Amino acid sequence: MLIQLLWMLWYLCRSCTQRRLIRDKDTHAGARWLKCGITLFAVITLILDSFKIGYYIDFSNCLSPTEGIFPVAHAVHTILQVYFLWCHAKDVIQSFKTLERFGVIHSVFTNLLLWTNGVLTESKHQLNEHKERLITLGFGNITIVLDDHAPQCNCTTTTLCSIFSQGIYYLYPFNIEYHILASTMLYVLWKNIGRKVEHHQQNKTPFKFHGITVGMIFGLIVLTSTIAIVVVYLIQIGGSKIKSELALTMFYLHAIFVLALMCTAGIVALLIYRLEDRSLDNSKNPARKLDAELLVGTAAGSWLLSWGSILAIICAQGHPKYTWYNLPYSVLVIIEKYIQNLFIIESIHREQEKVNDDIKTLRIVTISRGSTLSLTPLYKEVYNGRAARDSGDIPCLFKGSICVRENDGADVAREETSQDNSLVMQSASDFSVYSRNSVTNSKRRILKNIAAFLFLCNLSLWIPPAFGCRPEYDNGLEEIVFGFEPWIIVVNLAMPFSIFYRMHSAASLFEVNCKT
């Protein structure tokens, strides 16, 4: 972290001295909503660091000084890194390229190291709870000694120590997402070093709530029900064998229903894409390429867990009732992520639809001896110059939306007659243009609602594993078939990728909603 801090300070100082120079920018990298997301995670990470500092103060008699220095250095690192990403995530570096490549790739792996540190610390805490839950489910033959690494001295203030020690583990999911998100943004910056950028203006795609009411309502229903399921699950699991089985059954049924809805929505979106005739954007774009690779790569984590669960169900000799729900759940996880990846990857590669000139109209205000008349010829006709006749009229100005001309009464009557004849001849073509536009708008509205619904569903499915609701740990069947330690190693390796997949999918679907 200290090496990265020195590099970022050097880069910021050099950028400040060269602020008047025009620099190339990658307009696709470092979107504003992405920066806002990493800022939110960074704020929660700073709260986590403050909890760690408080925990160290309360146990300072028996903890190493490095445990107090680390959160302070991490807080400084977080603040400066977020500022750096806000100001320079879009940079295309063309000078000191060797040194900059070292600094950026070092920053990428520093964040990956911090991400790994957070994952291991959280996994250790989850394993301690996991062993207690397996005992309540009747898997008493699974034994393993786990060290909770509790300090060997008394806390100075018991209440604060309890708040700090418990609160730290609820904040770790946000810290994990912050570091993996920072590493991806820095990786895009690294890929852009020395790159030749095509200079073209990127159309801004702001997020709008208009037209996505249905998707938002259904998504919020899923999000609310998921939070309720997680709360009940964490309360019931480990209480008794009956309560634990009911909690697992409740989780599986809810997840099966949500995944089935997501599969249906994804299939509908892909069918709409098959009916459209739009070209794909194959231009070089490191940010988009990384998004697609992360979607496929991180989905492999949950696919590994799902195939492991399917094999365990097939090979197990005894099957408690609740374990049968794990089979459709595991199959749907595989299918849903495959469909969703197809939808997201095709969406981010499709060219944005341009507004059709045939459906634009131009308001013409004609001023004649104190009277004002309103005419609306077709935009294409006006643009081609046919709206102005050869009677000496002043030609229209097309840079504005209003055209002013002085005419006498005969000219006005002649223009109105010409307009009527023109509109009669072109009425059939106008009707077909508006019909096509209406169908296109309906498809766009459906796609935006699907993207909004899937966005909230992915946030909903991120919550359970991030906050300790992990049936892969708790149902016990996989541990019996594969052995406790092999399965726990698989879960601890695959689960962080599965959690990141949901957050990254939500971010990608947000971008899809803005572009659609």
Contacts in CASP RR format, 6 or more apart in sequence:
PFRMAT RR
TARGET T0000
AUTHOR 0000-0000-0000
METHOD contacts of the structure
MODEL  1
MLIQLLWMLWYLCRSCTQRRLIRDKDTHAGARWLKCGITLFAVITLILDS
FKIGYYIDFSNCLSPTEGIFPVAHAVHTILQVYFLWCHAKDVIQSFKTLE
RFGVIHSVFTNLLLWTNGVLTESKHQLNEHKERLITLGFGNITIVLDDHA
PQCNCTTTTLCSIFSQGIYYLYPFNIEYHILASTMLYVLWKNIGRKVEHH
QQNKTPFKFHGITVGMIFGLIVLTSTIAIVVVYLIQIGGSKIKSELALTM
FYLHAIFVLALMCTAGIVALLIYRLEDRSLDNSKNPARKLDAELLVGTAA
GSWLLSWGSILAIICAQGHPKYTWYNLPYSVLVIIEKYIQNLFIIESIHR
EQEKVNDDIKTLRIVTISRGSTLSLTPLYKEVYNGRAARDSGDIPCLFKG
SICVRENDGADVAREETSQDNSLVMQSASDFSVYSRNSVTNSKRRILKNI
AAFLFLCNLSLWIPPAFGCRPEYDNGLEEIVFGFEPWIIVVNLAMPFSIF
YRMHSAASLFEVNCKT
1 73 0 8 1.000
1 74 0 8 1.000
1 77 0 8 1.000
1 110 0 8 1.000
1 114 0 8 1.000
2 73 0 8 1.000
3 106 0 8 1.000
3 110 0 8 1.000
4 77 0 8 1.000
4 81 0 8 1.000
4 103 0 8 1.000
4 106 0 8 1.000
4 107 0 8 1.000
4 110 0 8 1.000
5 76 0 8 1.000
5 77 0 8 1.000
5 80 0 8 1.000
7 103 0 8 1.000
7 106 0 8 1.000
7 107 0 8 1.000
8 80 0 8 1.000
8 81 0 8 1.000
8 84 0 8 1.000
8 107 0 8 1.000
9 80 0 8 1.000
11 84 0 8 1.000
11 88 0 8 1.000
11 100 0 8 1.000
12 84 0 8 1.000
12 87 0 8 1.000
12 88 0 8 1.000
14 96 0 8 1.000
15 87 0 8 1.000
15 88 0 8 1.000
23 91 0 8 1.000
23 92 0 8 1.000
23 94 0 8 1.000
24 91 0 8 1.000
24 92 0 8 1.000
24 94 0 8 1.000
24 197 0 8 1.000
25 90 0 8 1.000
25 91 0 8 1.000
25 92 0 8 1.000
25 197 0 8 1.000
26 90 0 8 1.000
26 91 0 8 1.000
26 92 0 8 1.000
26 188 0 8 1.000
26 192 0 8 1.000
26 195 0 8 1.000
26 197 0 8 1.000
26 286 0 8 1.000
26 287 0 8 1.000
27 90 0 8 1.000
27 202 0 8 1.000
28 202 0 8 1.000
28 285 0 8 1.000
28 286 0 8 1.000
28 287 0 8 1.000
28 288 0 8 1.000
29 89 0 8 1.000
29 90 0 8 1.000
29 185 0 8 1.000
29 188 0 8 1.000
29 189 0 8 1.000
29 192 0 8 1.000
29 286 0 8 1.000
29 287 0 8 1.000
30 85 0 8 1.000
30 89 0 8 1.000
30 90 0 8 1.000
30 185 0 8 1.000
30 188 0 8 1.000
30 287 0 8 1.000
31 511 0 8 1.000
33 207 0 8 1.000
33 507 0 8 1.000
33 510 0 8 1.000
33 511 0 8 1.000
33 514 0 8 1.000
34 181 0 8 1.000
34 185 0 8 1.000
34 507 0 8 1.000
35 85 0 8 1.000
35 86 0 8 1.000
35 89 0 8 1.000
37 181 0 8 1.000
38 82 0 8 1.000
38 85 0 8 1.000
38 178 0 8 1.000
38 181 0 8 1.000
38 182 0 8 1.000
38 185 0 8 1.000
39 82 0 8 1.000
39 86 0 8 1.000
41 174 0 8 1.000
41 175 0 8 1.000
41 177 0 8 1.000
41 178 0 8 1.000
41 181 0 8 1.000
42 78 0 8 1.000
42 79 0 8 1.000
42 81 0 8 1.000
42 82 0 8 1.000
42 178 0 8 1.000
44 171 0 8 1.000
44 174 0 8 1.000
44 175 0 8 1.000
44 178 0 8 1.000
45 74 0 8 1.000
45 78 0 8 1.000
45 171 0 8 1.000
45 174 0 8 1.000
45 175 0 8 1.000
45 178 0 8 1.000
46 75 0 8 1.000
46 78 0 8 1.000
46 79 0 8 1.000
47 171 0 8 1.000
48 71 0 8 1.000
48 168 0 8 1.000
48 171 0 8 1.000
48 172 0 8 1.000
48 174 0 8 1.000
48 175 0 8 1.000
49 71 0 8 1.000
49 72 0 8 1.000
49 74 0 8 1.000
49 75 0 8 1.000
49 78 0 8 1.000
50 71 0 8 1.000
50 75 0 8 1.000
51 164 0 8 1.000
51 167 0 8 1.000
51 168 0 8 1.000
51 171 0 8 1.000
52 67 0 8 1.000
52 68 0 8 1.000
52 70 0 8 1.000
52 71 0 8 1.000
52 164 0 8 1.000
52 168 0 8 1.000
53 68 0 8 1.000
53 71 0 8 1.000
53 72 0 8 1.000
54 160 0 8 1.000
54 164 0 8 1.000
55 161 0 8 1.000
55 164 0 8 1.000
55 165 0 8 1.000
55 168 0 8 1.000
56 63 0 8 1.000
56 67 0 8 1.000
56 68 0 8 1.000
56 71 0 8 1.000
57 156 0 8 1.000
58 155 0 8 1.000
58 156 0 8 1.000
58 157 0 8 1.000
58 160 0 8 1.000
58 161 0 8 1.000
58 164 0 8 1.000
59 151 0 8 1.000
59 153 0 8 1.000
59 155 0 8 1.000
59 161 0 8 1.000
61 153 0 8 1.000
62 151 0 8 1.000
62 152 0 8 1.000
62 153 0 8 1.000
63 151 0 8 1.000
74 114 0 8 1.000
78 178 0 8 1.000
81 107 0 8 1.000
81 182 0 8 1.000
85 182 0 8 1.000
85 185 0 8 1.000
85 186 0 8 1.000
88 189 0 8 1.000
89 185 0 8 1.000
89 188 0 8 1.000
89 189 0 8 1.000
91 189 0 8 1.000
91 192 0 8 1.000
92 192 0 8 1.000
92 193 0 8 1.000
92 194 0 8 1.000
92 195 0 8 1.000
92 197 0 8 1.000
93 100 0 8 1.000
93 189 0 8 1.000
93 192 0 8 1.000
93 193 0 8 1.000
93 194 0 8 1.000
94 194 0 8 1.000
97 193 0 8 1.000
97 194 0 8 1.000
100 193 0 8 1.000
101 190 0 8 1.000
101 193 0 8 1.000
104 186 0 8 1.000
104 189 0 8 1.000
104 190 0 8 1.000
104 193 0 8 1.000
105 190 0 8 1.000
107 183 0 8 1.000
107 186 0 8 1.000
108 183 0 8 1.000
108 186 0 8 1.000
108 187 0 8 1.000
108 190 0 8 1.000
109 183 0 8 1.000
111 179 0 8 1.000
111 180 0 8 1.000
111 182 0 8 1.000
111 183 0 8 1.000
111 186 0 8 1.000
112 179 0 8 1.000
112 180 0 8 1.000
112 183 0 8 1.000
114 179 0 8 1.000
115 176 0 8 1.000
115 179 0 8 1.000
115 180 0 8 1.000
115 183 0 8 1.000
115 496 0 8 1.000
118 172 0 8 1.000
118 175 0 8 1.000
118 176 0 8 1.000
118 179 0 8 1.000
119 176 0 8 1.000
119 492 0 8 1.000
119 496 0 8 1.000
121 172 0 8 1.000
122 169 0 8 1.000
122 172 0 8 1.000
122 173 0 8 1.000
122 176 0 8 1.000
123 492 0 8 1.000
123 495 0 8 1.000
124 146 0 8 1.000
124 148 0 8 1.000
124 149 0 8 1.000
125 169 0 8 1.000
126 468 0 8 1.000
126 470 0 8 1.000
126 473 0 8 1.000
127 146 0 8 1.000
127 488 0 8 1.000
128 146 0 8 1.000
128 148 0 8 1.000
129 468 0 8 1.000
130 470 0 8 1.000
130 473 0 8 1.000
130 474 0 8 1.000
130 488 0 8 1.000
131 142 0 8 1.000
131 144 0 8 1.000
131 146 0 8 1.000
132 238 0 8 1.000
133 237 0 8 1.000
133 238 0 8 1.000
133 244 0 8 1.000
133 473 0 8 1.000
133 474 0 8 1.000
134 140 0 8 1.000
134 142 0 8 1.000
134 474 0 8 1.000
134 476 0 8 1.000
134 479 0 8 1.000
136 238 0 8 1.000
136 239 0 8 1.000
136 240 0 8 1.000
136 241 0 8 1.000
136 244 0 8 1.000
137 238 0 8 1.000
137 241 0 8 1.000
137 244 0 8 1.000
137 245 0 8 1.000
137 474 0 8 1.000
137 475 0 8 1.000
137 476 0 8 1.000
138 241 0 8 1.000
139 476 0 8 1.000
139 479 0 8 1.000
139 480 0 8 1.000
142 476 0 8 1.000
142 479 0 8 1.000
142 480 0 8 1.000
142 484 0 8 1.000
144 484 0 8 1.000
144 485 0 8 1.000
155 161 0 8 1.000
170 467 0 8 1.000
173 466 0 8 1.000
173 467 0 8 1.000
173 499 0 8 1.000
176 496 0 8 1.000
176 499 0 8 1.000
176 500 0 8 1.000
177 499 0 8 1.000
177 500 0 8 1.000
177 503 0 8 1.000
180 500 0 8 1.000
181 503 0 8 1.000
184 290 0 8 1.000
184 294 0 8 1.000
187 290 0 8 1.000
188 286 0 8 1.000
188 287 0 8 1.000
188 290 0 8 1.000
191 286 0 8 1.000
191 290 0 8 1.000
192 286 0 8 1.000
195 286 0 8 1.000
198 283 0 8 1.000
203 352 0 8 1.000
205 352 0 8 1.000
205 514 0 8 1.000
205 515 0 8 1.000
206 514 0 8 1.000
207 510 0 8 1.000
207 513 0 8 1.000
207 514 0 8 1.000
209 216 0 8 1.000
211 445 0 8 1.000
211 448 0 8 1.000
211 449 0 8 1.000
212 445 0 8 1.000
212 448 0 8 1.000
212 449 0 8 1.000
212 451 0 8 1.000
212 452 0 8 1.000
212 513 0 8 1.000
213 449 0 8 1.000
214 449 0 8 1.000
214 453 0 8 1.000
215 449 0 8 1.000
215 450 0 8 1.000
215 452 0 8 1.000
215 453 0 8 1.000
215 456 0 8 1.000
216 452 0 8 1.000
216 453 0 8 1.000
216 456 0 8 1.000
218 261 0 8 1.000
218 453 0 8 1.000
219 452 0 8 1.000
219 453 0 8 1.000
219 456 0 8 1.000
219 457 0 8 1.000
219 460 0 8 1.000
220 456 0 8 1.000
222 258 0 8 1.000
222 261 0 8 1.000
222 453 0 8 1.000
222 456 0 8 1.000
222 457 0 8 1.000
222 460 0 8 1.000
223 456 0 8 1.000
223 457 0 8 1.000
223 459 0 8 1.000
223 460 0 8 1.000
225 254 0 8 1.000
226 254 0 8 1.000
226 258 0 8 1.000
226 460 0 8 1.000
226 461 0 8 1.000
226 463 0 8 1.000
226 464 0 8 1.000
227 460 0 8 1.000
227 463 0 8 1.000
229 250 0 8 1.000
229 251 0 8 1.000
229 254 0 8 1.000
229 464 0 8 1.000
229 469 0 8 1.000
230 463 0 8 1.000
230 464 0 8 1.000
230 467 0 8 1.000
230 469 0 8 1.000
232 247 0 8 1.000
232 250 0 8 1.000
233 247 0 8 1.000
233 250 0 8 1.000
233 251 0 8 1.000
233 464 0 8 1.000
233 469 0 8 1.000
234 467 0 8 1.000
234 468 0 8 1.000
234 469 0 8 1.000
236 243 0 8 1.000
236 244 0 8 1.000
236 246 0 8 1.000
236 247 0 8 1.000
237 243 0 8 1.000
237 244 0 8 1.000
237 247 0 8 1.000
237 248 0 8 1.000
237 474 0 8 1.000
238 244 0 8 1.000
244 474 0 8 1.000
245 320 0 8 1.000
245 321 0 8 1.000
245 322 0 8 1.000
248 322 0 8 1.000
248 325 0 8 1.000
248 471 0 8 1.000
248 474 0 8 1.000
248 475 0 8 1.000
249 321 0 8 1.000
249 322 0 8 1.000
249 325 0 8 1.000
251 464 0 8 1.000
251 469 0 8 1.000
251 471 0 8 1.000
252 322 0 8 1.000
252 325 0 8 1.000
252 326 0 8 1.000
252 329 0 8 1.000
252 471 0 8 1.000
253 325 0 8 1.000
255 329 0 8 1.000
255 332 0 8 1.000
255 461 0 8 1.000
256 325 0 8 1.000
256 328 0 8 1.000
256 329 0 8 1.000
256 332 0 8 1.000
258 457 0 8 1.000
258 460 0 8 1.000
258 461 0 8 1.000
259 329 0 8 1.000
259 332 0 8 1.000
259 333 0 8 1.000
259 336 0 8 1.000
260 332 0 8 1.000
261 453 0 8 1.000
261 457 0 8 1.000
262 336 0 8 1.000
262 339 0 8 1.000
262 340 0 8 1.000
262 453 0 8 1.000
262 454 0 8 1.000
262 457 0 8 1.000
263 332 0 8 1.000
263 335 0 8 1.000
263 336 0 8 1.000
263 339 0 8 1.000
265 450 0 8 1.000
265 453 0 8 1.000
265 454 0 8 1.000
266 339 0 8 1.000
266 340 0 8 1.000
266 343 0 8 1.000
266 450 0 8 1.000
266 454 0 8 1.000
267 339 0 8 1.000
268 446 0 8 1.000
268 450 0 8 1.000
269 343 0 8 1.000
269 446 0 8 1.000
269 447 0 8 1.000
269 450 0 8 1.000
269 451 0 8 1.000
270 339 0 8 1.000
270 342 0 8 1.000
270 343 0 8 1.000
270 346 0 8 1.000
272 443 0 8 1.000
272 446 0 8 1.000
272 447 0 8 1.000
273 343 0 8 1.000
273 346 0 8 1.000
273 350 0 8 1.000
275 443 0 8 1.000
276 443 0 8 1.000
278 350 0 8 1.000
278 351 0 8 1.000
278 353 0 8 1.000
279 350 0 8 1.000
279 351 0 8 1.000
280 346 0 8 1.000
280 349 0 8 1.000
280 350 0 8 1.000
280 351 0 8 1.000
281 349 0 8 1.000
281 350 0 8 1.000
281 351 0 8 1.000
282 349 0 8 1.000
288 348 0 8 1.000
288 349 0 8 1.000
291 344 0 8 1.000
291 348 0 8 1.000
291 504 0 8 1.000
291 508 0 8 1.000
292 345 0 8 1.000
292 348 0 8 1.000
294 500 0 8 1.000
294 504 0 8 1.000
295 341 0 8 1.000
295 344 0 8 1.000
295 345 0 8 1.000
295 501 0 8 1.000
295 504 0 8 1.000
295 505 0 8 1.000
295 508 0 8 1.000
296 341 0 8 1.000
297 497 0 8 1.000
298 497 0 8 1.000
298 498 0 8 1.000
298 500 0 8 1.000
298 501 0 8 1.000
298 504 0 8 1.000
299 337 0 8 1.000
299 338 0 8 1.000
299 341 0 8 1.000
299 501 0 8 1.000
300 497 0 8 1.000
301 493 0 8 1.000
301 494 0 8 1.000
301 495 0 8 1.000
301 497 0 8 1.000
301 498 0 8 1.000
301 501 0 8 1.000
302 333 0 8 1.000
302 337 0 8 1.000
302 494 0 8 1.000
302 497 0 8 1.000
302 498 0 8 1.000
302 501 0 8 1.000
303 333 0 8 1.000
303 334 0 8 1.000
303 337 0 8 1.000
304 490 0 8 1.000
304 494 0 8 1.000
305 330 0 8 1.000
305 333 0 8 1.000
305 472 0 8 1.000
305 490 0 8 1.000
305 491 0 8 1.000
305 494 0 8 1.000
305 495 0 8 1.000
305 498 0 8 1.000
306 330 0 8 1.000
306 331 0 8 1.000
306 333 0 8 1.000
306 334 0 8 1.000
307 330 0 8 1.000
307 334 0 8 1.000
308 330 0 8 1.000
308 478 0 8 1.000
308 482 0 8 1.000
308 490 0 8 1.000
309 326 0 8 1.000
309 327 0 8 1.000
309 329 0 8 1.000
309 330 0 8 1.000
309 472 0 8 1.000
309 477 0 8 1.000
309 478 0 8 1.000
310 327 0 8 1.000
310 330 0 8 1.000
310 331 0 8 1.000
311 481 0 8 1.000
312 477 0 8 1.000
312 478 0 8 1.000
312 480 0 8 1.000
312 481 0 8 1.000
312 482 0 8 1.000
313 319 0 8 1.000
313 323 0 8 1.000
313 324 0 8 1.000
313 326 0 8 1.000
313 327 0 8 1.000
313 330 0 8 1.000
313 477 0 8 1.000
315 481 0 8 1.000
316 323 0 8 1.000
316 477 0 8 1.000
316 480 0 8 1.000
316 481 0 8 1.000
319 477 0 8 1.000
320 477 0 8 1.000
322 475 0 8 1.000
323 475 0 8 1.000
323 477 0 8 1.000
326 471 0 8 1.000
326 475 0 8 1.000
326 477 0 8 1.000
337 501 0 8 1.000
340 454 0 8 1.000
340 505 0 8 1.000
343 450 0 8 1.000
343 454 0 8 1.000
343 512 0 8 1.000
344 505 0 8 1.000
344 508 0 8 1.000
344 509 0 8 1.000
344 512 0 8 1.000
347 447 0 8 1.000
347 451 0 8 1.000
347 512 0 8 1.000
347 515 0 8 1.000
347 516 0 8 1.000
348 508 0 8 1.000
348 511 0 8 1.000
348 512 0 8 1.000
348 515 0 8 1.000
350 515 0 8 1.000
352 515 0 8 1.000
353 440 0 8 1.000
353 444 0 8 1.000
356 433 0 8 1.000
356 437 0 8 1.000
357 379 0 8 1.000
357 380 0 8 1.000
357 383 0 8 1.000
358 378 0 8 1.000
358 379 0 8 1.000
358 380 0 8 1.000
358 433 0 8 1.000
359 433 0 8 1.000
359 434 0 8 1.000
359 437 0 8 1.000
360 379 0 8 1.000
360 380 0 8 1.000
361 376 0 8 1.000
361 377 0 8 1.000
361 378 0 8 1.000
361 379 0 8 1.000
362 376 0 8 1.000
362 377 0 8 1.000
362 379 0 8 1.000
362 382 0 8 1.000
362 401 0 8 1.000
362 403 0 8 1.000
363 374 0 8 1.000
363 376 0 8 1.000
363 401 0 8 1.000
363 402 0 8 1.000
364 374 0 8 1.000
364 375 0 8 1.000
364 376 0 8 1.000
364 377 0 8 1.000
364 382 0 8 1.000
364 387 0 8 1.000
364 396 0 8 1.000
364 402 0 8 1.000
364 403 0 8 1.000
365 372 0 8 1.000
365 373 0 8 1.000
365 374 0 8 1.000
365 402 0 8 1.000
365 403 0 8 1.000
365 404 0 8 1.000
366 372 0 8 1.000
366 373 0 8 1.000
366 374 0 8 1.000
366 375 0 8 1.000
366 404 0 8 1.000
366 405 0 8 1.000
366 407 0 8 1.000
366 412 0 8 1.000
366 415 0 8 1.000
367 404 0 8 1.000
367 405 0 8 1.000
367 406 0 8 1.000
368 406 0 8 1.000
368 407 0 8 1.000
368 408 0 8 1.000
368 409 0 8 1.000
368 411 0 8 1.000
368 412 0 8 1.000
369 408 0 8 1.000
369 409 0 8 1.000
373 412 0 8 1.000
375 415 0 8 1.000
375 416 0 8 1.000
375 419 0 8 1.000
377 387 0 8 1.000
377 419 0 8 1.000
377 422 0 8 1.000
378 422 0 8 1.000
378 426 0 8 1.000
378 430 0 8 1.000
381 387 0 8 1.000
381 422 0 8 1.000
382 396 0 8 1.000
382 398 0 8 1.000
382 403 0 8 1.000
383 398 0 8 1.000
385 395 0 8 1.000
385 396 0 8 1.000
387 396 0 8 1.000
388 394 0 8 1.000
388 395 0 8 1.000
388 396 0 8 1.000
388 405 0 8 1.000
389 414 0 8 1.000
389 415 0 8 1.000
389 418 0 8 1.000
391 411 0 8 1.000
391 414 0 8 1.000
393 405 0 8 1.000
393 407 0 8 1.000
393 411 0 8 1.000
394 405 0 8 1.000
394 406 0 8 1.000
396 403 0 8 1.000
396 405 0 8 1.000
397 403 0 8 1.000
407 415 0 8 1.000
444 516 0 8 1.000
447 516 0 8 1.000
448 513 0 8 1.000
448 516 0 8 1.000
451 509 0 8 1.000
451 510 0 8 1.000
451 512 0 8 1.000
451 513 0 8 1.000
451 516 0 8 1.000
452 509 0 8 1.000
452 513 0 8 1.000
454 505 0 8 1.000
454 509 0 8 1.000
455 506 0 8 1.000
455 509 0 8 1.000
455 510 0 8 1.000
455 513 0 8 1.000
458 502 0 8 1.000
458 503 0 8 1.000
458 505 0 8 1.000
458 506 0 8 1.000
458 509 0 8 1.000
459 502 0 8 1.000
459 503 0 8 1.000
459 506 0 8 1.000
461 502 0 8 1.000
462 499 0 8 1.000
462 502 0 8 1.000
462 503 0 8 1.000
462 506 0 8 1.000
463 469 0 8 1.000
464 470 0 8 1.000
465 495 0 8 1.000
465 498 0 8 1.000
465 499 0 8 1.000
466 499 0 8 1.000
470 491 0 8 1.000
470 495 0 8 1.000
472 478 0 8 1.000
472 491 0 8 1.000
472 495 0 8 1.000
473 488 0 8 1.000
473 491 0 8 1.000
478 487 0 8 1.000
479 487 0 8 1.000
479 488 0 8 1.000
481 487 0 8 1.000
482 490 0 8 1.000
END
